[in-house]
């Protein structure tokens, strides 16, 4: 499908932003939606050798694909154009996402989940890149920051939706993947293929660029490493808070999950604060505050002797996490010109997904050597203070890259 004809006088509106913001919920859906039915899947495939390892991969395979394939997705977007590839990825996501409804073999289901991961990597990178293409300055910061809030709030929705659909059997939640068709219609209606050169003729196809000339390798590598570092902290509370509450004597799984979700409201609140502070403050000041909040939150969690104190620590930590994610994303976007923006965003999102994978590994390592989970939080508090050095490095960040954009 080709984009609708537009001139350079047209500007992206509210629905353009919404149509590119909603796809981020598909990356959350890929994991959270199926969490409530994992016990049912365990029973369903209990006769498969080593099912204890294979069944959880239904959740983790898409995330692993995202970590590995985001840079590739960015390269494809830079070469073939973002929009058409994004539209194709919605179709792939819907087809392979719904496939387990009709599959009975665990191996075939796992293969379909790899397909979900491929589509998810494309959707994740291309929708974010197109936001960077369409919007500039404070508007770009607003829409990129809103991704964090959307992802966090949609997680609460999908967890409950997965549970409700799971009442009708383990196959039912997979039907929700068909919602990618709605994203297809929105993107088809409200977006177009952006151009980098303002003087380009509207009849000429977008330039296919795979040149790396001018790519900010040094700064991008630094931001990628900081993103992995920050992502480990970002996911710690979301993954480990229920276990921490259990150590404090809270025995009800439902109550642990509910309280964790309440504390996690700090993430969208942090994102909201970023929308107010981010455009005004330098990256170095933001990072200093964010890693300070992460460190303080971990310290309160590790030293808490009660559920209330622990949840306060979780909230403070998640407030810092909600500020951190859009800061890192906008920072990386600001140094990328149009020609290789897709590849740069791919590197960043791969780094963030890799940090998600590392987070439980790091916490387990610290727990075994520090004397338990609460002790691990205290050690993470000290580790997060490394953000002070990161803030000093960020104070030397290059100015924001600027390039004209023409809409077809």
ZAMARGU-4260 file (C-alpha; in steps of 0.2 Angstrom, whole numbers, plus 5000, padded with zeros to 4 digits):
<rodrens>
0) 5000/5000/5000 | 5007/5017/4996 | 5005/5033/5006 | 4992/5046/5002 | 4998/5061/4992
5) 5003/5075/5004 | 5012/5091/5002 | 5026/5099/5013 | 5012/5110/5020 | 5003/5096/5028
10) 5008/5093/5046 | 5006/5078/5057 | 4991/5079/5069 | 4984/5071/5084 | 4978/5056/5076
15) 4995/5053/5067 | 5003/5053/5084 | 4990/5041/5091 | 4991/5029/5077 | 5010/5028/5080
20) 5008/5027/5099 | 4996/5013/5100 | 5007/5000/5092 | 5019/5000/5107 | 5005/4991/5116
25) 5007/4976/5105 | 5025/4974/5112 | 5018/4974/5129 | 5004/4962/5124 | 5016/4949/5117
30) 5021/4944/5135 | 5009/4951/5148 | 4993/4945/5140 | 4998/4926/5141 | 5005/4927/5159
35) 4989/4922/5167 | 4987/4906/5156 | 5005/4899/5159 | 4999/4887/5172 | 4986/4880/5160
40) 4999/4879/5146 | 5010/4869/5158 | 4996/4857/5161 | 4992/4856/5142 | 5009/4851/5137
45) 5015/4842/5153 | 5018/4826/5142 | 5031/4835/5132 | 5049/4831/5138 | 5057/4846/5147
50) 5040/4856/5146 | 5045/4866/5162 | 5058/4874/5151 | 5049/4875/5134 | 5032/4882/5140
55) 5039/4898/5148 | 5048/4901/5131 | 5031/4905/5124 | 5033/4921/5134 | 5051/4924/5132
60) 5055/4920/5114 | 5047/4937/5107 | 5058/4947/5119 | 5074/4938/5114 | 5069/4941/5096
65) 5067/4960/5100 | 5084/4961/5108 | 5092/4952/5093 | 5083/4959/5078 | 5079/4978/5082
70) 5095/4984/5073 | 5090/4973/5058 | 5073/4981/5059 | 5081/4998/5059 | 5092/4994/5044
75) 5077/4988/5034 | 5067/5003/5038 | 5080/5015/5032 | 5082/5005/5016 | 5064/5001/5011
80) 5055/5015/5020 | 5047/5015/5037 | 5028/5015/5033 | 5026/5001/5021 | 5036/4989/5031
85) 5027/4994/5047 | 5010/4990/5038 | 5017/4973/5033 | 5023/4970/5051 | 5005/4972/5058
90) 4999/4959/5046 | 5012/4947/5051 | 5009/4950/5069 | 4991/4947/5068 | 4993/4931/5058
95) 5007/4922/5069 | 4999/4929/5085 | 4982/4921/5082 | 4990/4905/5075 | 4991/4895/5092
100) 4972/4895/5092 | 4973/4882/5078 | 4989/4874/5084 | 4991/4859/5095 | 5010/4855/5094
105) 5021/4865/5106 | 5035/4866/5094 | 5023/4874/5081 | 5017/4886/5094 | 5035/4891/5098
110) 5039/4894/5080 | 5024/4905/5079 | 5031/4915/5094 | 5047/4918/5085 | 5036/4926/5071
115) 5028/4937/5084 | 5045/4942/5090 | 5050/4947/5072 | 5035/4957/5069 | 5037/4965/5087
120) 5054/4970/5083 | 5048/4979/5067 | 5033/4987/5075 | 5044/4993/5090 | 5057/5001/5079
125) 5047/5008/5065 | 5033/5016/5075 | 5046/5025/5086 | 5057/5030/5071 | 5041/5037/5062
130) 5037/5048/5078 | 5055/5055/5077 | 5052/5058/5058 | 5036/5067/5060 | 5039/5077/5076
135) 5052/5089/5081 | 5057/5098/5098 | 5045/5098/5112 | 5032/5089/5102 | 5044/5074/5098
140) 5048/5073/5117 | 5029/5073/5121 | 5025/5058/5110 | 5041/5048/5114 | 5038/5051/5132
145) 5020/5045/5130 | 5026/5028/5124 | 5032/5024/5142 | 5015/5028/5149 | 5005/5019/5136
150) 5016/5003/5138 | 5015/5004/5157 | 4996/5007/5158 | 4992/4994/5144 | 5002/4981/5155
155) 4988/4982/5168 | 4975/4981/5155 | 4982/4965/5146 | 4985/4956/5162 | 4967/4957/5167
160) 4961/4954/5149 | 4972/4939/5148 | 4964/4932/5164 | 4947/4935/5158 | 4949/4927/5141
165) 4959/4913/5149 | 4942/4908/5158 | 4937/4901/5141 | 4952/4890/5139 | 4971/4893/5135
170) 4968/4897/5117 | 4956/4911/5119 | 4969/4925/5124 | 4978/4922/5107 | 4963/4930/5098
175) 4968/4947/5105 | 4983/4947/5093 | 4970/4951/5079 | 4969/4969/5086 | 4985/4972/5076
180) 4972/4974/5061 | 4966/4990/5070 | 4984/4997/5071 | 4985/4993/5052 | 4970/5003/5048
185) 4975/5018/5059 | 4993/5019/5052 | 4986/5017/5034 | 4974/5031/5036 | 4984/5044/5046
190) 5002/5042/5041 | 5013/5044/5025 | 5031/5040/5021 | 5042/5055/5027 | 5056/5062/5016
195) 5073/5069/5022 | 5076/5081/5008 | 5064/5096/5007 | 5069/5099/4989 | 5064/5081/4984
200) 5050/5079/4971 | 5034/5071/4978 | 5034/5059/4963 | 5051/5052/4967 | 5052/5037/4978
205) 5061/5039/4995 | 5080/5037/4994 | 5086/5020/5000 | 5101/5024/5011 | 5112/5011/5019
210) 5127/5023/5021 | 5135/5024/5038 | 5144/5040/5034 | 5141/5052/5048 | 5134/5039/5060
215) 5138/5045/5078 | 5146/5028/5083 | 5155/5035/5099 | 5140/5044/5106 | 5128/5030/5101
220) 5139/5017/5109 | 5139/5026/5125 | 5120/5029/5125 | 5117/5010/5121 | 5128/5005/5136
225) 5119/5017/5147 | 5103/5011/5141 | 5107/4993/5145 | 5113/4999/5163 | 5097/5009/5165
230) 5086/4995/5158 | 5092/4983/5171 | 5086/4995/5185 | 5070/4999/5175 | 5063/4981/5175
235) 5069/4976/5193 | 5054/4982/5202 | 5041/4975/5189 | 5049/4958/5190 | 5055/4957/5208
240) 5043/4967/5218 | 5030/4952/5221 | 5045/4941/5227 | 5050/4955/5239 | 5033/4957/5246
245) 5032/4938/5249 | 5048/4939/5259 | 5040/4952/5270 | 5026/4940/5273 | 5013/4944/5260
250) 5006/4927/5255 | 4992/4931/5243 | 4998/4931/5225 | 4983/4942/5220 | 4987/4955/5233
255) 5005/4955/5229 | 5001/4958/5210 | 4989/4972/5214 | 5001/4981/5226 | 5015/4980/5213
260) 5003/4987/5200 | 4999/5002/5212 | 5017/5005/5215 | 5021/5004/5196 | 5010/5020/5194
265) 5026/5029/5197 | 5031/5025/5179 | 5017/5034/5170 | 5019/5048/5183 | 5037/5049/5179
270) 5034/5050/5161 | 5021/5064/5164 | 5034/5074/5174 | 5047/5071/5160 | 5034/5079/5148
275) 5035/5095/5159 | 5054/5095/5163 | 5062/5086/5149 | 5061/5100/5136 | 5068/5113/5148
280) 5082/5103/5157 | 5098/5097/5150 | 5101/5078/5149 | 5114/5078/5162 | 5103/5085/5176
285) 5089/5073/5171 | 5100/5058/5172 | 5107/5064/5189 | 5089/5065/5196 | 5083/5049/5188
290) 5097/5038/5194 | 5096/5047/5211 | 5078/5042/5213 | 5082/5024/5207 | 5095/5023/5220
295) 5084/5030/5234 | 5070/5018/5229 | 5081/5003/5230 | 5088/5008/5247 | 5071/5010/5254
300) 5066/4993/5247 | 5081/4985/5254 | 5080/4992/5271 | 5061/4991/5273 | 5054/4981/5288
305) 5036/4983/5282 | 5025/4981/5267 | 5021/5000/5267 | 5039/5005/5268 | 5044/4993/5254
310) 5030/5000/5242 | 5035/5017/5245 | 5053/5012/5240 | 5045/5004/5224 | 5035/5020/5220
315) 5051/5031/5221 | 5061/5019/5211 | 5047/5018/5197 | 5046/5037/5197 | 5064/5038/5192
320) 5061/5024/5180 | 5047/5033/5172 | 5058/5048/5170 | 5073/5038/5164 | 5066/5029/5149
325) 5060/5044/5139 | 5076/5053/5143 | 5087/5040/5135 | 5075/5038/5120 | 5074/5056/5116
330) 5093/5058/5119 | 5097/5044/5107 | 5084/5051/5094 | 5092/5069/5095 | 5109/5063/5088
335) 5102/5054/5073 | 5099/5061/5056 | 5085/5055/5045 | 5096/5044/5034 | 5101/5032/5048
340) 5088/5036/5062 | 5080/5018/5060 | 5096/5010/5063 | 5100/5020/5078 | 5083/5018/5086
345) 5085/4999/5082 | 5102/4999/5092 | 5093/5008/5106 | 5078/4997/5108 | 5089/4981/5106
350) 5099/4988/5121 | 5084/4991/5131 | 5077/4974/5128 | 5094/4966/5132 | 5093/4975/5149
355) 5076/4967/5152 | 5084/4950/5149 | 5099/4954/5160 | 5088/4961/5175 | 5083/4945/5183
360) 5100/4937/5180 | 5109/4952/5189 | 5096/4951/5204 | 5098/4933/5206 | 5117/4934/5206
365) 5117/4948/5219 | 5104/4939/5230 | 5115/4923/5230 | 5130/4933/5235 | 5122/4947/5246
370) 5111/4936/5257 | 5094/4937/5249 | 5083/4948/5238 | 5081/4963/5250 | 5100/4963/5252
375) 5101/4963/5233 | 5090/4979/5232 | 5103/4987/5244 | 5117/4982/5232 | 5107/4989/5217
380) 5105/5005/5226 | 5124/5007/5227 | 5126/5002/5209 | 5113/5015/5203 | 5124/5029/5210
385) 5135/5025/5195 | 5123/5037/5187 | 5132/5052/5194 | 5147/5047/5182 | 5135/5045/5168
390) 5127/5062/5171 | 5145/5070/5169 | 5147/5061/5153 | 5130/5067/5147 | 5135/5085/5150
395) 5146/5084/5135 | 5132/5078/5124 | 5132/5084/5106 | 5118/5096/5100 | 5102/5090/5093
400) 5103/5084/5075 | 5091/5094/5064 | 5086/5090/5046 | 5071/5096/5036 | 5057/5084/5033
405) 5045/5083/5018 | 5028/5074/5018 | 5022/5065/5003
</rodrens>
